[in-house]
Structure formats: C-alpha cells, structure tokens
Amino acid sequence: MALINDNFLLNNKTAVKLYQKVKDLPIYDFHCHLDPKEIYENKNYENITQLWLAGDHYKWRLIRAYGIEEGLITGDADDFDKFEAFMNMLPYSIVNPMYHWCSLELKRYFNEEADLDKVNVKKLYKSLNRKLAKSSHTPQNLIKQSNVSVVCTTDDPCDDLEYHKLLNQDKKVTFKVIPTFRPDSYVFLSETTVKDKIKQLDQTIDGEIKDLNSYIEALKTRVHYFNRQGARSSDQSFEKAPLMYATTEEATAIYESMMKGEAVSETQQYELAGYILTEISKVYNELNWVVQFHLGPTRNNNSKMLEVAGTDSGFDSVGEQLSAKTLNAMLDHLEQHNALSDTIIYPNNGNDHLMVQATAGNFTNSEHKVQLGAAWWFNDTKEGMEQHLVDYANVGLLAKFVGMLTDSRSMISYTRHEYFRRILCNFLGDKIEKGEIALSDATIEQMLKDICYNNAVNLFKIEGVKEV
C-alpha cells in the first residue's frame, strides 16, 4: 500500500468520517515566510531544487545528519547533485515529519508516490522539473491549487510593501496576500545594531530620529502605514519575554548608551525592548490587530557555520528561556497600559505549551483573547501536534483554537494543513470511539470547521474573508 492514501493517519472509523468534513476547507495561512515578490512575478521554478530545497533549514539539518558535505547543502554544487543528496537521505528520515511532509508534497503537487528507498532519482528529477515548467505550477497556481484564501507574509517595518499593493490590484489573484509587521530587530536593540535600525527608519519615514521618543514614533508611523496596506497583525520573536519594568528615564539612558557604542547587558536590552514593545503595542491595540509572539529559540549557536552559511541555516535549537513569571508580567504590564490585544503565543520548547496556555487564560476575557499558538518549529511533528492538542485543551477551550499555519518559505508546504487536519480528526475520533466525547455530529463538525478555518477568520478580521 502507498504511504499516502485516503486514510493516512486516520486510525479509526470516526476519524475517517470527520476528515471528510474538513479536507476541502480553504486554508487561512496567518503566518508564513513566502516572498510576495515571488508570488507576484509568478515565474516558473527553474527546477525542483530551487522550489524544494532552497532556504529550507528543516531539510538542511537532516542532510547534514546524514553526513553530506556542506557544498551539497548551502554551497554552490549543481542543483541535481543537491537533489540527489537529499533524496538519498529522505528514506532514512522515518518518524521525522519530513518523511511525511515530503511524501505528501510529492503526491499532492506532482502525483508521485514512488517508494522513497527505491526511487530512480534522475528519472524523478526530470519528471518533477517537467511538471514545474507547466503553467499549473507557477507560485500563484500552486497557492490556488492548495485552496488558500489568505496568505499573511512576514515583513520588515521598512518594507514599502510594493508587491502587496500590486497583488491587491491584480484581479487575477483570487487569494489575499496580507503583510505582517515584524519589528523584533527594531525592538531588541544592541550597541552594534541601533544605528543601522535608525538609518533604515530615517530613510523610510518623513522625519528625523533624534532620540528614543522619535525612534518609537517612527515605528508607530510604520505600523499605521502597514495598517493602510491591509495588515491586521504584528509578529515578534524573542529568545526570552521582554522585561517590562524600565521607566522612561531608564529606557532613555539605555538607548543613549547604545548610541554611544557602549556595551549594555542582556538584561538592559530586554528592558529597553519591553519599553519599546509597550509603546508600539498601544497602537496595535488601537487598530484592533492580532499580536503574535514567537518565543524561546536559541539562535546561531554554531559560530563557524554562521560565517559559512549565515542566519536561518539550521543552527538554531530549542531553548530553555521562558519563565512563567516573566511571561505573566509582560502580559500584565501590557494589560495595565491598554496595550494588550488578541494575542497568540508560540513557545519553541514543547515543554512550555501547558505553561503558556495556562498563562494565556489569565488574560483572556470579553475584550481580548490570548492563546497558545500552533505547535511550532521543533514541535510540528505528529507526536508534537498530538501533545499540543492535549495541553491546549486541558487548560483551555480546544474549540476556540485558531489552528494551523505553515511558517514556511515554500509554495508547496500547504500540505502541513492537511497533516494537521488528519491528526486533529484522528485525535477527536479516537476519543469519540472511546466514549470520552458524546456530542452530536453537527456540533463536532462545527468545532472542526472552526479550528481549521473559521476561528482564524473571526480573529484576524480581514476584509472580504468569510466563515464557511
């Protein structure tokens, strides 16, 4: 039997029935790293390596683990040779989600279901490239084929959002491409980065940054610019939760020390970050944006390889950075200063899921919802997603979960939504068959539709996007 079949990951009869209710729902991808320029230009990919392997640090880590030299990963080796190295590794990725993800992508986008340990790599490479040369496999058509209604990209505060504007004006584009304000490098500053960030903002805004206050005002200006271009969310990523107790005078002193090139401590960096975050979060709140926090990864751990391959190349890892006390204090401070919005928190360490969801419940009310986000990065495995559902539901309302995202740079990663939906249906189907859930079919179906799509529609409130 082929690995990818109708009942893949559906291990009980109820799960099979439930999956039929959600498998054709549209996809609301509220966090990804797709390039709006790539979507707009809509050019065919040169080959499968460019689509499948370029920029994918998930895959790069596994190829390294297989013992392949770096030239065949991030180096200048021939694209076929890189593809061959990856395919030689892939059969050995069993239990890693890459084994399932790649099998789904080959099946859904190329109708290829060869046994991975028996595949003729040269023949497969040619077959995939022939299909990629067709109009059906341009970026826009791959997104349409995936039944995506909304793509929320990740964008620098100084981005002019030119390609978002062009996509919005193009009547042939049937899905929405929405910018997301990503200011973490402007919030978490150091003596080595602050002047560069000021320069970037100075070149973007009509004004002059003279001090901390005008720096923050410049960021607020960019938030409003993003809002006019349709943005409805910000996203911040930090290793630790920012510290919220710096006064204006203390934050100003830290900022001025950085401007002089004086070394500041990590604690001072997080204090200044907390102050800046509070001020721009007031605007998020005024605009009724959703705020996303990605917290906890320890980044760029291999100094030698950072020089060779650069950032986001597969040398980040699970951290032990989150403190329940600090996270609660951050949210409490934002609440006190009318700066807390609907908020999604993604911890990098799966051991933090229960803590984050319990913390979220402290700040959820009729005015705003705070919740644990989807299993992220090292946690979006089959077992990681299953445990995430348990942790979310044990101290919260699973029916209100905002659901899955891709967090990807690839146009064919949308099978991750299928993967999640199958796991979700199997999870609930198992409990129904064990007698742990006794609800009508209509109620269960509505909950599934809400988790897989409607909850995101209602949370992000993007104009023209409706429930199903």
C-alpha positions in Angstrom: 0.0 0.0 0.0 1.2 3.5 -0.8 2.2 5.6 2.2 -0.2 8.5 1.2 -3.7 7.0 0.9 -7.2 8.3 1.7 -6.9 7.1 5.3 -3.4 8.3 6.0 -3.0 8.9 9.8 -6.8 8.2 10.3 -6.7 5.2 12.5 -10.4 4.8 13.4 -13.7 4.9 11.5 -14.9 8.1 13.2 -11.7 9.9 12.2 -12.3 8.9 8.6 -15.8 10.4 8.7 -14.6 13.5 10.5 -11.8 14.2 8.0 -14.3 14.2 5.1 -15.9 17.3 6.8 -12.7 19.4 6.7 -10.5 18.1 4.0 -11.8 20.5 1.4 -12.0 23.6 3.6 -9.9 26.6 2.4 -6.6 27.4 4.1 -6.1 30.6 6.1 -2.3 30.9 6.4 -1.9 33.6 9.0 1.9 33.2 9.4 4.4 32.3 6.7 7.6 33.5 5.1 6.6 33.4 1.5 8.0 36.2 -0.7 5.3 38.5 -2.1 7.6 39.4 -5.0 7.9 35.7 -5.9 4.1 35.4 -5.8 3.6 38.5 -7.9 6.2 37.8 -10.6 4.7 34.2 -10.8 7.6 32.7 -12.7 8.1 29.0 -13.2 10.8 27.5 -11.0 14.0 26.5 -12.7 13.9 23.1 -11.1 12.7 21.2 -8.0 15.8 22.0 -6.1 15.0 25.7 -6.3 11.5 25.1 -5.1 12.0 22.4 -2.6 15.5 22.8 -1.0 16.5 26.5 -1.3 16.1 28.2 2.1 14.7 25.1 3.9 16.7 24.7 7.1 14.5 21.8 8.2 15.8 19.8 5.3 19.4 21.1 5.6 19.7 19.8 9.2 18.7 16.3 8.1 21.1 16.2 5.1 23.9 17.2 7.5 22.9 14.5 9.9 23.2 12.0 7.0 26.8 13.1 6.6 26.6 15.1 3.4 29.2 17.8 2.9 28.0 21.4 3.1 28.7 22.2 -0.5 25.7 20.0 -1.4 23.5 21.8 1.1 24.1 25.6 1.2 27.1 25.6 -1.2 27.4 26.1 -5.0 27.1 22.5 -6.0 25.0 21.6 -9.0 21.2 21.6 -8.3 20.8 18.0 -9.4 23.6 16.9 -7.1 21.9 18.7 -4.2 18.6 17.0 -5.0 20.2 13.6 -5.2 21.9 14.1 -1.8 18.5 15.0 -0.3 16.7 12.0 -1.9 19.4 9.6 -0.7 18.8 10.9 2.8 15.0 11.0 2.7 14.1 7.3 3.3 16.1 7.5 6.5 14.0 10.3 7.8 11.3 8.0 9.1 9.5 9.3 12.2 10.8 12.8 11.5 7.9 14.8 10.0 10.0 15.5 6.8 9.3 11.9 5.8 5.5 12.5 5.8 5.7 16.1 4.6 7.8 15.3 1.5 5.6 12.3 0.7 2.5 14.5 0.9 4.1 17.2 -1.3 5.2 14.7 -4.0 1.7 13.2 -4.0 -0.4 16.3 -3.9 1.5 18.6 -6.3 3.2 16.1 -8.6 1.2 12.9 -8.3 4.4 11.0 -7.4 4.1 8.1 -5.0 7.3 6.1 -5.6 8.8 4.2 -2.7 11.4 6.6 -1.3 14.0 3.8 -0.9 13.6 2.5 -4.4 13.2 5.7 -6.4 15.2 6.4 -9.6 16.5 9.9 -8.6 17.4 11.0 -12.1 14.1 10.0 -13.5 12.2 11.6 -10.7 14.2 14.8 -11.1 13.3 15.1 -14.7 9.7 14.2 -14.1 9.3 16.9 -11.4 11.0 19.5 -13.5 8.8 18.8 -16.5 5.7 19.4 -14.3 7.3 22.6 -12.8 7.7 24.0 -16.3 3.9 24.0 -16.8 1.6 26.9 -16.0 -0.1 24.8 -13.4 3.0 25.0 -11.2 3.7 28.7 -11.0 3.6 30.2 -7.5 0.1 31.6 -7.9 -1.3 28.4 -9.3 0.3 26.3 -6.6 -1.4 28.5 -4.0 -4.7 28.3 -5.8 -4.4 24.5 -6.1 -3.9 24.4 -2.3 -7.2 26.2 -1.8 -5.6 29.1 0.1 -7.8 32.1 0.8 -5.3 34.2 2.8 -1.5 34.4 2.9 -0.1 36.5 5.7 3.6 37.2 4.9 6.3 38.4 7.3 7.6 41.9 6.5 10.3 44.3 7.8 8.8 47.5 9.2 10.7 49.5 6.5 9.4 47.4 3.6 7.5 49.6 1.1 5.0 46.7 0.5 5.2 47.3 -3.2 4.4 43.7 -4.1 1.5 43.5 -1.7 0.0 46.6 -3.4 0.5 45.1 -6.9 -1.1 41.8 -5.8 -4.0 43.6 -4.3 -4.6 45.4 -7.6 -4.3 42.3 -9.7 -7.8 41.0 -10.4 -6.5 37.6 -11.5 -5.2 36.9 -8.0 -8.1 35.2 -6.2 -6.4 34.9 -2.8 -5.4 37.7 -0.4 -1.7 38.4 0.3 -1.6 40.4 3.6 1.5 42.0 5.2 2.5 41.3 8.8 4.5 43.8 10.8 7.7 42.1 12.1 9.7 44.6 14.2 11.7 42.4 16.6 15.1 43.5 15.3 13.9 47.1 15.8 12.7 46.3 19.3 15.5 44.2 20.6 18.5 46.5 20.0 22.2 46.5 20.8 25.1 48.9 20.6 26.0 47.2 17.3 22.6 47.4 15.6 20.9 50.5 16.9 22.4 53.0 14.4 21.6 50.7 11.5 18.0 50.5 12.5 17.8 54.3 12.9 19.3 54.7 9.5 16.7 52.3 7.9 13.8 54.1 9.6 15.2 57.5 8.8 15.3 56.6 5.1 11.8 55.3 5.2 9.9 58.0 7.2 9.4 61.7 6.5 11.1 62.9 9.6 14.3 62.7 11.7 15.0 60.4 14.6 16.7 62.4 17.3 16.1 60.3 20.5 14.2 57.3 21.8 10.9 59.0 21.7 11.2 59.9 18.0 12.5 56.4 17.3 9.4 54.9 18.8 7.2 57.4 16.9 8.9 56.3 13.7 7.9 52.7 14.4 4.4 53.8 15.2 4.3 55.6 11.8 5.2 52.4 10.1 2.5 50.4 12.0 -0.1 52.9 10.6 1.4 52.5 7.1 1.1 48.7 7.3 -2.4 49.1 8.5 -3.3 51.2 5.5 -1.9 48.4 3.3 -4.2 45.9 4.9 -2.1 44.5 7.7 -4.0 43.2 10.6 -1.2 41.6 12.7 2.2 42.0 14.1 4.7 39.3 14.9 7.6 39.5 17.3 10.2 36.8 18.0 12.5 36.9 21.1 14.6 34.3 22.9 13.0 35.5 26.2 10.0 37.5 27.1 10.9 41.2 27.2 11.2 42.9 30.7 8.6 45.5 31.3 9.7 47.5 34.3 12.0 50.2 32.8 10.9 53.7 33.3 11.1 56.3 30.5 14.2 57.7 32.1 15.8 54.2 32.4 14.9 53.2 28.9 16.3 56.5 27.5 19.6 56.0 29.4 20.0 52.5 27.9 19.2 53.8 24.4 21.7 56.7 24.8 24.4 54.3 26.0 23.8 52.2 22.9 24.1 55.3 20.7 27.5 56.0 22.2 28.6 52.5 21.3 28.8 51.5 25.0 28.2 47.9 25.9 24.9 47.1 27.6 23.9 44.0 29.4 21.4 41.5 28.1 19.0 42.5 30.9 19.2 46.1 29.8 18.5 45.0 26.2 15.3 43.2 27.3 14.3 46.2 29.5 14.6 48.6 26.5 12.8 46.0 24.4 9.9 45.9 26.9 9.6 49.7 26.9 9.6 49.9 23.1 7.2 47.0 22.8 4.8 48.6 25.2 4.6 51.8 23.2 4.0 50.2 19.8 1.6 47.7 21.4 -0.6 50.6 22.3 -1.1 51.2 18.6 -1.7 47.5 17.9 -4.5 47.7 20.5 -6.0 50.9 18.9 -6.0 49.3 15.5 -7.5 46.0 16.8 -4.6 44.0 15.4 -3.7 40.4 16.4 -0.3 40.2 18.1 1.8 37.1 17.6 4.8 36.2 19.8 7.3 33.5 18.8 9.3 32.9 22.0 12.2 30.7 23.1 14.6 29.6 20.4 18.4 29.8 20.9 19.7 31.0 17.6 23.0 30.9 15.7 24.7 28.5 18.0 27.4 27.4 15.6 29.7 30.4 15.1 31.8 28.7 12.4 28.8 27.8 10.4 27.2 31.2 10.9 30.1 32.6 8.9 29.8 29.9 6.2 26.0 29.7 5.7 24.6 32.8 7.5 21.5 33.0 9.7 18.4 30.8 9.4 20.6 28.0 8.0 19.8 25.2 10.6 21.9 26.1 13.6 19.1 27.2 15.9 17.8 25.0 18.7 15.1 24.5 21.3 15.8 26.9 24.2 15.0 26.9 27.9 14.4 30.5 28.0 10.7 31.0 29.0 9.8 32.0 32.5 6.1 31.8 33.6 6.7 34.7 36.0 8.2 36.9 33.3 5.6 36.0 30.6 2.8 36.7 33.0 4.5 40.0 34.0 4.8 41.0 30.3 1.1 40.4 29.6 0.0 42.0 32.8 2.0 45.1 32.0 0.5 45.3 28.5 -3.0 44.9 30.1 -2.4 47.7 32.6 -1.2 50.1 29.8 -4.1 49.4 27.4 -1.6 47.7 25.1 -2.9 44.1 25.2 -4.6 42.8 22.0 -5.8 39.4 20.8 -2.6 37.5 21.2 -1.1 34.2 20.0 2.0 32.9 21.8 4.2 30.2 20.2 6.8 28.7 22.5 9.7 27.0 20.9 10.0 24.4 23.6 7.1 21.9 23.7 7.5 21.6 27.5 6.2 25.2 27.7 2.9 24.5 26.0 0.9 23.9 29.2 2.5 26.8 31.0 1.8 29.2 28.1 -1.8 28.1 27.7 -2.3 28.4 31.5 -0.8 31.9 31.3 -2.9 32.8 28.4 -6.0 32.0 30.4 -5.1 34.7 32.9 -5.6 37.4 30.3 -8.5 36.1 28.2 -11.8 37.9 28.6 -14.5 39.6 26.5 -12.2 42.3 25.3 -9.3 40.1 24.0 -8.3 36.5 23.6 -4.8 35.3 24.5 -4.0 31.7 23.4 -1.3 29.2 22.8 -0.4 29.1 19.1 0.1 26.0 16.9 2.9 23.6 17.6 5.9 25.5 16.2 9.2 24.6 14.6 10.6 21.6 16.5 7.1 20.7 17.7 5.2 20.4 14.4 5.7 16.7 14.4 2.9 14.1 14.6 3.5 13.5 18.3 4.2 17.1 19.0 0.9 18.2 17.5 -1.0 15.5 19.4 0.6 16.6 22.7 -0.1 20.2 21.8 -3.8 19.5 21.4 -3.8 17.8 24.8 -2.0 20.7 26.5 -4.2 23.3 24.8 -7.5 21.5 25.7 -6.5 20.6 29.3 -6.5 24.2 30.5 -8.4 25.9 27.7 -11.1 25.5 25.0 -9.9 23.4 22.1 -13.0 24.5 20.1 -11.6 28.1 20.1 -8.1 27.2 18.9 -7.0 29.3 16.0 -5.5 26.3 14.2 -2.5 25.6 11.9 -0.1 27.7 9.9 2.8 26.9 7.6 5.6 29.1 8.9 7.2 28.2 5.6 9.2 29.7 2.7 7.9 27.1 0.2 4.8 27.3 -2.0 4.1 23.6 -1.6 4.2 23.5 2.2 0.4 23.8 2.4 0.1 20.0 2.9 1.1 20.9 6.5 -2.6 21.9 6.9 -3.7 18.6 5.6 -1.3 16.9 8.0 -2.7 18.9 11.0 -6.3 18.2 10.0 -5.7 14.5 9.8 -4.1 14.5 13.2 -6.9 16.6 14.7 -9.6 14.3 13.3 -7.8 11.2 14.4 -7.3 12.7 17.9 -11.0 13.5 18.3 -12.2 10.4 16.6 -10.3 8.2 19.0 -11.8 10.0 22.0 -15.3 9.7 20.5 -14.9 6.0 19.9 -13.6 5.5 23.5 -16.7 7.2 24.8 -14.9 10.3 26.1 -16.9 12.7 23.9 -20.7 12.5 23.4 -21.9 15.3 21.2 -24.0 15.5 18.0 -22.3 15.1 14.7 -23.3 18.7 13.8 -21.6 20.1 16.9 -18.4 18.2 16.3 -18.4 19.2 12.6 -18.8 22.8 13.5 -15.9 22.7 16.0 -13.7 21.1 13.4 -14.5 23.7 10.8 -13.9 26.5 13.4 -10.5 25.1 14.4 -9.4 24.5 10.8 -10.7 27.8 9.4 -13.4 29.9 11.0 -11.6 30.8 14.2 -8.8 32.5 12.1 -11.4 34.3 10.0 -13.0 35.7 13.2 -9.7 36.5 14.9 -7.9 38.4 12.2 -11.0 40.1 10.6 -9.5 40.5 7.2 -12.0 42.3 4.9 -13.8 40.1 2.5 -12.9 36.8 4.1 -16.0 35.0 5.5 -16.7 31.8 7.5 -17.5 28.5 5.8 
